[in-house]
Amino acid sequence: MKRHLTTVCALALVLAAGGALAQRKATATNVPEIPATSSGNFLKPPPGEYLGESVAVATNSKGHVFVYMRSANTRLWEFDQTGNFVREIGKGYYGFLFAHSVRVDPQDNIWTVDEGANMVTEFSPEGRVMMVLGRRPPAVAGAVATRTGPNPPAQKYIFCRPTDVGWDQQGDIFISDGYCNNRVVKYDKNGHFLAQAGSEKPGNGPGEFNLPHGLQVSRAGDVYVADRSNFRYQVLDNNLKPKAIYGNVGVGWTDCISEGPHQYLFASNSNPNGNPPGSWDITGEIYKMELDGTIIGKFGHAGKRVPGFQVVHMMDCRNPNQIITGEIESWRVQRFTLQPQTAKAASAQ
């Protein structure tokens, strides 16, 4: 028992240290504020049901909202555009263990990234499983989280706590693989491995990562990675070669690219898990940017009550004037309407 308690205490110290490091004040200055109004908790769960940690949100072409959440069980719920509950997808699915990301592709297929199951799943719009990438560790092999020592070499088709997924115009698939492997992986539309950037060893050079926590792909095929523990966003070309680094907007928690035709990049300098002392004063805002890194403005702040944020883990920005946020620590989803700016946008480089 004493040995067990020692191990638990040591793990708690490590997690506490990680939380303390997961904050960084943005260095961009003179950034205009974007007026924004929140709809509050606009989603209406089924009677007697509640949202859990709403770690992931996405919308389809109809405006329906998908929430992938951590609750008593990991669950995927669909709501219509007014917030009314439509259905649950994947109830009891073996690939659901610890939710991290949900995205909807141009064909309205729904993709989940499960950090606990080490799986990325494509569901059809009707909710049928279309493709599976990765494999859930079998119970007989033991839990991934209890492994000690250095990470083993990353494998082509096995993930280690993946975090996000995106696609280019050809249908190629990009996955940020994530907490252990510190890499971005590219597959063709049929799931065949093509390339990777990064490795199981964290790094801070161009094309290296230290917890790639979010990922999106522009129409031009460039890959925008939220390189969280390096406190930056990295841009890779379609072949995963480094192009640019945006290191002036804080932590690099998650990103989102609007649908277009003119695309914008939204970047979250989220307040960290646990909200350690001082974090509310230097984090919590979301930046609106051009794809070249020019900052247009920012909105939002850390706070427990609406319209404050409690750890924005993921955003949907299909409509660049309507941002939907999924929050971990307030167990809610908010929809923000951005108003026209009166101040001139600043480059803030």
C-alpha angles and dihedrals in degrees: 000000000000091000090049092051091049090053092049092049092049091051090049090053092050092050091047091051091049091051091050091054094046095085133080131167112234114249094208111112136199091025112166118236115241111218107237135176126202127221088209119216095349098162118096112209120201116280111285093012129108138198114252125201098332096212098158137035134175139162133218130216090277092056093251114153123227120200120193107194146174111236134135080311128013106262140184116211130184124209129183123244092273093052100259116144113254108174148314117255124207100007107184092006113161091224092063114088111119115006122224112154143008124189135171119219127216091271091054093251111150118230125194126195112202116196094192099046093040088227139129113201131191115209122190117237086263091056101255120140108252104170139359126205120191128009134257110242107252116242091243090062094058130239119307092222092064095056115118132201129035121336114265117243112289115256128216097242104021121083132201111211098327119201116192148001138211142165140220127222091272092056095253112154125231122194130186106219098204141180099027109019099043093207146111116230129201124207131175120247090273094054099258115148115250110163147331139209121207127014144230087285114078116236140172102212125103109294092016126106143201104200106339095211103176139016140189134173126220126220088257089060098251116143119226113201128193098221094194107182090041088056094231148087118245127204119209128184121240091275090052095254115144117259109163145351125217106198102160104080102070132247105004095229102156140337140205133194119207121235098248151164077204105028126212130194119226117197127189121216088189125191106251129253111281093019096244117209113294096012095109090059096057106028143042104081129118121220127214111210143170113248089254090063099260107145115228098181147302139241141184137042140218115274143131097234128061125301090028122092127240103195108322100219097174141002139203116214104167084135106041090210094054116055121186116201130200113207128198105200101039093043093225147113121224130191116212125198112207117216127211114280121240095194122075114256114255126215089221092188 
